[in-house]
């Protein structure tokens, strides 16, 4: 009986202790929750103070409620709104200090894990595990401000840490995850014109983020994070002139890895060829471009984000197509195109650019032109283009190498192998000085009839190209240099102008005269001497750089075969 009684007494103590423990635990959780509720006004005041003072009064922070999950150790904000102060904006505008970009951020739910309230209030420190944002929306209002004055704005040279250090001496975060963000960028071009871009399905991951007195100057971090990855899903938007659409399937930016990767990027006309031409008052090339993959490596993001320029080591473009179409029925552009050579355009860019190399892998280029005389379209194909552009740099004062070099090789008309090299000195933009050299190896000359018939009004009936080489130097005024064209068994037919249906008839007598008395059938001739001519062409100021190159090549061809 004593044993039974002892067991009963033990059960009573166990039950009593268990009840007391439950009461204590419940009490502790209640106190923790109660304390958080008591701290809510102070927390809100502190957070709003950090935002207001950290942005020099430009922005405010509001939210509807703050709740704590005592079991999960998380803090949840509801209906967060980060927005500009309209009065402060007007004040900054009157002082010519209004920023060109103004942000408005809304969020239904913000979850934070690891917030120590006491450490935040007592020691001005925040050490968090995770911040998670789901489906936020950020609006960026951009308005160019040429009168922006930052001379007297001491806050413009302060770091983020310096701006928040009064309220916060340290901020650390293990992980920041943003899922399915919508970014709306509105560019106020004029009072009556706004260009809006909308980015959807934007995801961001920032890891090991730290803001303190040391990391404020750490350039190895991106926005104070050791690892930062930003991704964007499908994107499509018109260009500023509404003539083209820019689209891509995805883009991934690894900021701390200093690279950006783009899949399926395309630049496509919004109108057909005929519709495009109908909209143009003057001759204008129509472009179509696409690449399966584009990779930028070793990007200086700090330089880019601080608006100091763009700097990267490599840009790789893979598996692309480029189509250029011109309709000669349109009148030429009335203004001069002098000053629009590649190196001249590079020097005209408004921002400093430094790109060590651009590498092109497997590009197909097609040039098509409509000739009003033949009523036909001439096409020339450059297939499997591979090459590079070295030293794309518009800061010659800080760069010992001032030569931009373009070197490429391809198959011309899926046949002859063509190699070409362009050299541009960025210190010679006033004269437009450049040089270009190249070689074309064995090719069936008849394949060039797709160009010669509609554009030159002659058909190549037969002929073999053994080798073509040239070495030209040019400027804004002309292009000239030695030209050697080795060929055999050349026969042509002179064509009449095309009728409305594009039909071209042969000029039999003129073709006979040309092949018998004018055209040299081979080079070298029967005497074994190789003919090298001095090709030359004057610059048409209304036409492009490549038109000058083409005219000089054509002059060399004519001199050789006549």
C-alpha positions, 0 to 999 in steps of 0.5 A: 500500500505504501508503494502505491501511495508513493506512486500516486504522490509522485504523479501529483508532483509530476503533474504539478511540476508540468503545470507550473512549467507550462504556465511559465512557458506560456508566461514567457511567450506572453511576456515576449509578445507583450514586450514586442507590442509595447516596443512597437511605437518605439520600433516604428519611430526608430525605423522611420527615423533611419529612413528619413535621416538616411535619405536626408528627409527625401523619403518616408516609411510607413506600414500598417502593422508589425507582428511577431511569430514567437515560435518561428522567431520572425517579424512580419510587416504588413502593407509597407510603403516607401515613398518620397516626400513631395514637399522635400522634392519641391525644395530640392528642385528649387535648389537644383538638387533634385535627384534624377531618379525618384523611387516609390516602393510598395509591399504587402508582406515583409518577413524578417527573421533574427531581429533582436529588439533589445540589441537594436534599441540598446546597441544600435545594431541589427543582425538578421538571418533572412529578409524575404520580400514577395511580389514587391513593386518598385516605381522609378521616376526618371527626369533628366536634370541638367541643372543638378547641383551637388557642390553644396550637397555634402550628403552626396559624398557620404556613404550609406553607413555615414548616413545611418550611423546616428541611428545604426552602427552595424547592419548585417544580413545573412540572406535577402531574397526578393521574389517576383518583383515588378519594376516600372521605370518611367522616363520623362522625356518631355512634359507631354512624353513619358517612356515607360519600361516594365520589368516583371519576374525580377528575382534577387538574392543578396548574401552576407550583407554587412554595413559598418565602418569597415565595409563602407569602403569595401569595393569587393562587395556589391551594395555591401553584399559578398554575393549578389545575383539578380535575374530577370525573365522575359522582357519586351519593349519598344525603342525610343523611336518606336521603330523597333522592339527589344526583347530577351528571354532572360538575363542573369547578373552576378554582381559580385562575380562581375558578369552578366548573361543574356539569353535570346536577345533580339532587336527587330523592326515593328514593320515589314520592309515595305511599311518601314520604307513608307514611313521614312522620308529619306533613305534609312537602313532597316536592321534586324539583329539577334543573338542566342547568348551574350556574356559580359565579364569582369564588369566594374559595377561600382563605376557603373552604378556611380554613373562614372562610366562602363568598364568590362574586360570581355563581351562575347556574342554567340550564334547571331544573325544580322540583316541590313536592308536599304531601299534606294527608291528613297532620297538620300538623307539630306544631312552630312554623315561625316563624323559617323565612322565607328571610332568617331561615334565611340568618342561621341558617347556621353559616358566613358567606355572601356571594353578590352575585347568584344568576341563574336562567335558564329554570326551570319550577316546579310546585306540587301538593297533594292535598286530602282534601276533593276527593280530587283533586290541584291543580296550578299551573305557573310556566313559564319563570321568569327572575330573580335574587336580590341580596345573599345575605349573612348578615354585616350588620355588614360589609355596608352593604346589608342588603336581600336582593332577589328579582325574577322573572318567568314565565308562569303556567299557560303564559299570563299574564305574572307579575312578582314582587319580594320584599324581606328585611331581614336585620337584621329577622329577629327580627320576620320583616319582609318585603315582596312585590309583583307583577303578573299581565297578561292571562290566561284565568281558566279555566286556574286551574280546575286549582287552584280545583277540587281545592283551592277546590271551585269551577270557573271556567267563564268569565272573563278576567283583565285585570290583577292587582296587589298590594303586601304587607308581612308579618311572623311574625304576618300579611301584608296590603296593597292588592290589585287584581284587574281581570277580566271576565265571571266565571262559576263553579260551586260543587262538592261534596266529591269521592267516593272516585273523585275525582268532583266534582258541581256544586251547581246551585242554589248555583252559580246563587245565586253567579253571580246574587247573590254573584259580581261578574262584572267589575271595574270594574263598570258604574259604572266604579269600580275595586275595590281591597281591603285583603287580609289573612291571619294567619300559621299558625305550622305552615305555610310562608312561601309558604302565608301569601302564598297565603292573602293573595292568596286573601283579596284575590280573595274580597273582590274578587269577592263 
